Amino acid sequence: MIGMPGFDDRRCRQWNDRVTADWLADRNPQLVAVQPRAHFVATPVLDLSLDPGGRRDRQLRYGEAFDVLELREGYAFGTARATNYVGWVDAAALRAKDARQGDLFTVNARATHVYPAPDFKCPEGPSLPHGASVRVQQTQNRFSLTELGWVPTAHLTQGTARDPVAVAALYLGTPYLWGANSSFGIDCSGLVQAALAGVGMAAPGDSDLQERALGDTLATGTPHERGDLLFWKGHVAWVADAETLLHANAYHMATAYEPITAAIARIERQGDGPVTRHARLGVFASQNTPE
């Protein structure tokens, strides 16, 4: 779990108007202290909202851990463990503490299908997005048996990638969807979060939180390198190379490449201001070429 950028930020605080995580009981003596109960997401994608039944603020993918603090009128309040993002989800889409059998694997393709048998000619079942996680019990005929059914083994990994920009490139053409986090639809901060998860690094959910938490700030005029992040008020983009961005954006309504100078001018021209931060993730600083 990453640290909390802004302890009282509603997106990060593990309490509501009735309950508080037990480790925060001294801070919230007026609330009922409860121990978080481990669950996992049991649907391909699951919307997370700051209010029960509210608009989507972020999304979780199949297999992600969600620690529940309260159930209320069909909704569960708790924390997305990997990102420390707090909110409400549909309780029916969760399963209690992960009792699935087998070794944990992650979907490393843009998306994959689940089949009822190890045969790509049989009718497919549900689709899982990149970053979903399943338990593998056995393999047969280039397929792996999971708790959901058979998944192509080539679409699964237990490892991590080296280059976050290469992971982000899996999402090229994915429709822009505000607050979304999957290869079925994604926004700018979701793309950063997905790419970093692919290399084994946690990131906050929203671009303003990411701006405060990720990387080292570079001076204005520093040359752009692959793996850098550029931030604007309400937006974030990957640097693909010295002249090109890769970002999920509402201008293209998709994840797309765009020349850096043209993007900076366009974003400022449309009223969203200049670049507010140029950040470099030190662990990737030497990995400035694609794999």
C-alpha positions in Angstrom: 0.0 0.0 0.0 1.3 3.5 -0.9 1.4 6.3 1.5 -1.5 8.7 1.9 -1.0 12.0 0.0 -3.1 14.2 2.2 -4.4 12.4 5.3 -7.7 14.2 5.4 -8.4 14.0 1.6 -11.7 12.3 1.3 -10.3 9.9 -1.3 -7.7 8.6 1.2 -9.3 8.7 4.6 -10.5 5.4 6.0 -13.6 6.6 7.8 -17.1 7.9 7.0 -20.0 9.4 9.0 -20.5 6.1 11.0 -17.3 4.0 11.0 -13.6 4.3 11.1 -10.8 1.8 10.5 -9.8 0.5 13.9 -6.2 1.9 13.6 -7.7 5.4 13.4 -10.0 5.0 16.5 -8.1 7.5 18.6 -8.5 10.1 15.8 -12.2 9.4 15.4 -13.6 8.5 18.9 -17.1 9.5 17.9 -17.2 6.7 15.3 -17.5 3.0 15.5 -14.1 1.4 15.1 -14.1 -1.7 12.9 -11.4 -3.9 11.5 -11.1 -3.9 7.7 -12.4 -7.2 6.2 -10.5 -8.4 3.1 -12.5 -9.0 -0.1 -11.6 -9.2 -3.8 -13.4 -7.8 -6.9 -15.4 -10.6 -8.6 -16.5 -8.8 -11.7 -14.4 -7.7 -14.7 -14.5 -4.0 -13.8 -16.1 -2.4 -10.8 -16.9 1.3 -10.3 -15.8 3.0 -7.1 -17.6 6.1 -6.0 -17.0 8.6 -3.2 -20.8 8.4 -2.4 -22.9 5.2 -2.3 -24.5 5.0 -5.7 -22.7 8.1 -6.9 -20.8 8.8 -10.1 -17.7 6.7 -11.0 -14.6 8.2 -9.4 -12.3 5.3 -10.1 -12.5 1.6 -11.2 -11.2 -1.7 -9.9 -10.4 -4.8 -12.0 -11.2 -8.4 -11.4 -9.1 -9.9 -8.5 -8.1 -6.5 -6.9 -8.2 -6.4 -3.1 -10.8 -4.3 -1.4 -10.9 -4.0 2.4 -14.5 -3.4 3.6 -15.3 -1.2 6.6 -19.1 -1.0 6.3 -22.0 -2.5 4.3 -24.9 -0.2 3.8 -28.0 -0.6 1.5 -26.2 -2.9 -1.0 -23.0 -0.9 -1.1 -19.6 -1.6 0.6 -17.4 1.2 1.9 -13.7 0.5 2.1 -10.3 0.9 0.6 -8.8 -0.3 -2.7 -5.7 -1.8 -1.1 -3.2 -1.3 -3.9 -3.8 2.4 -4.3 -5.3 3.4 -0.9 -8.3 4.9 -2.7 -11.4 5.0 -0.5 -15.0 4.9 -1.5 -18.1 2.8 -2.1 -18.7 -0.1 -4.5 -21.5 -2.5 -5.3 -21.3 -5.1 -2.5 -22.7 -7.8 -4.7 -19.5 -7.6 -6.9 -17.2 -8.5 -4.0 -16.2 -11.8 -2.6 -15.0 -12.4 0.9 -11.3 -13.0 1.7 -9.6 -14.6 -1.3 -10.0 -18.4 -0.9 -9.4 -19.1 -4.6 -7.1 -22.0 -5.2 -3.9 -21.9 -7.3 -1.0 -19.5 -8.1 -1.7 -15.8 -8.7 -1.3 -14.6 -12.3 -2.0 -11.3 -13.9 -3.5 -10.6 -17.4 -0.6 -9.0 -19.4 -2.5 -8.7 -22.7 -4.8 -5.7 -23.5 -7.7 -8.1 -22.7 -8.5 -11.8 -22.7 -11.4 -14.1 -22.9 -12.4 -16.8 -20.5 -13.5 -20.1 -22.1 -15.5 -23.0 -20.7 -12.9 -25.5 -22.1 -9.3 -25.4 -23.3 -10.3 -24.8 -26.9 -10.3 -21.4 -28.6 -13.1 -22.6 -30.9 -15.7 -23.0 -28.1 -18.0 -20.1 -27.3 -16.1 -17.5 -25.1 -17.3 -16.4 -21.7 -16.5 -13.1 -19.9 -13.7 -10.8 -21.0 -11.0 -9.7 -18.5 -9.0 -6.5 -18.9 -5.3 -6.0 -18.7 -4.2 -6.0 -15.0 -6.9 -8.4 -13.8 -5.6 -11.2 -11.6 -6.7 -14.9 -11.5 -5.6 -18.1 -9.8 -4.2 -20.8 -12.0 -4.8 -24.4 -11.0 -3.5 -26.3 -14.1 -2.5 -25.8 -17.7 -3.6 -27.7 -20.8 -3.3 -27.1 -24.6 -2.0 -23.6 -24.2 -4.7 -22.7 -21.7 -4.7 -22.2 -18.0 -7.6 -23.3 -15.8 -8.6 -20.5 -13.4 -11.5 -20.0 -11.0 -13.5 -18.5 -13.9 -12.6 -21.0 -16.6 -9.9 -21.4 -19.1 -7.7 -18.5 -20.1 -5.0 -18.4 -22.8 -1.7 -19.0 -21.0 0.0 -16.5 -23.3 -2.2 -13.8 -21.8 -1.0 -14.4 -18.2 2.2 -13.6 -16.3 3.6 -13.8 -12.8 6.3 -11.3 -13.6 6.4 -7.5 -14.2 7.4 -5.5 -17.2 10.5 -3.2 -17.3 9.1 -0.2 -19.3 5.9 1.5 -18.1 5.5 3.3 -21.4 5.5 0.0 -23.2 2.7 -1.1 -20.8 0.8 2.1 -21.5 1.1 1.5 -25.2 -1.1 -1.6 -24.8 -3.9 0.8 -24.3 -3.5 2.6 -27.7 -6.9 3.3 -29.1 -8.7 2.4 -25.9 -11.8 4.7 -25.6 -11.4 7.6 -23.2 -13.7 7.1 -20.2 -13.5 9.5 -17.2 -12.7 7.8 -13.9 -12.0 4.5 -15.6 -9.1 2.1 -15.1 -9.3 -0.6 -17.7 -8.6 -1.6 -21.3 -12.4 -1.3 -21.8 -12.1 2.4 -21.1 -9.5 4.6 -19.4 -8.6 8.2 -18.4 -5.3 9.9 -18.0 -4.5 9.0 -14.4 -5.9 5.5 -15.0 -3.3 5.0 -17.8 -0.5 6.1 -15.4 -1.7 3.8 -12.7 -2.1 0.8 -15.1 1.4 1.4 -16.6 3.0 1.6 -13.2 1.1 -1.4 -11.9 2.5 -3.3 -14.8 6.1 -2.7 -13.6 5.2 -3.4 -10.0 4.8 0.1 -8.7 1.8 1.5 -7.0 0.4 4.9 -7.8 -2.5 7.1 -6.4 -5.7 7.1 -8.4 -6.1 10.7 -9.6 -3.7 13.0 -11.5 -3.5 15.6 -8.7 -2.5 12.9 -6.2 -0.1 11.5 -8.7 1.5 14.9 -9.2 2.1 15.1 -5.4 3.4 11.6 -5.0 5.4 10.4 -8.1 8.9 11.0 -9.1 11.4 13.9 -8.8 10.5 17.4 -10.1 12.7 18.5 -13.0 13.6 22.1 -13.8 11.8 23.9 -16.6 13.6 23.2 -19.9 15.0 19.8 -18.8 15.0 17.6 -21.9 12.1 15.0 -22.0 13.0 11.4 -21.6 11.0 8.2 -22.1 9.2 7.4 -18.9 8.9 11.0 -17.7 5.5 12.4 -16.6 4.1 15.7 -17.6 1.3 17.2 -15.4 -1.2 19.9 -16.0 -4.1 21.0 -13.8 -6.4 17.9 -14.1 -4.2 16.0 -16.6 -1.1 13.8 -16.8 0.8 12.2 -19.8 3.6 9.8 -20.3 6.6 10.9 -22.3 7.2 8.3 -25.0 10.3 9.9 -26.4 11.9 13.4 -26.5 9.2 14.7 -28.9 6.1 12.6 -28.2 3.5 12.1 -25.5 1.3 9.0 -24.9 -1.8 9.8 -23.0 -5.5 9.1 -22.5 -7.3 12.3 -23.4 -10.6 13.8 -24.2 -9.3 15.6 -27.3 -8.7 12.3 -29.1 -11.3 10.5 -26.9 -8.8 7.7 -26.8 -5.3 6.8 -25.7 -3.1 8.3 -28.3 0.4 9.6 -29.2 0.7 13.3 -29.7 3.7 15.6 -30.3 4.8 17.2 -27.1 5.0 20.8 -28.4 1.6 20.6 -30.1 0.0 19.1 -27.0 1.4 21.7 -24.7 0.2 24.5 -27.0 -3.3 22.9 -27.5 -3.9 22.3 -23.8 -3.0 25.8 -22.9 -5.0 27.2 -25.8 -8.1 25.3 -24.7 -7.9 27.0 -21.3 -6.3 24.3 -19.1 -3.0 26.2 -18.5 0.6 25.3 -18.8 2.5 22.2 -17.7 2.6 22.4 -13.9 5.2 19.7 -13.3 7.8 17.6 -15.2 8.6 14.5 -13.1 11.1 11.7 -13.6 10.7 8.3 -12.0 14.2 7.6 -10.9 13.9 3.8 -11.0 13.2 4.0 -14.8 15.6 6.9 -15.6 18.1 4.6 -17.4 15.4 2.8 -19.4 14.9 5.4 -22.0 14.4 3.0 -25.0 11.6 0.6 -25.7 12.1 -3.1 -24.9 
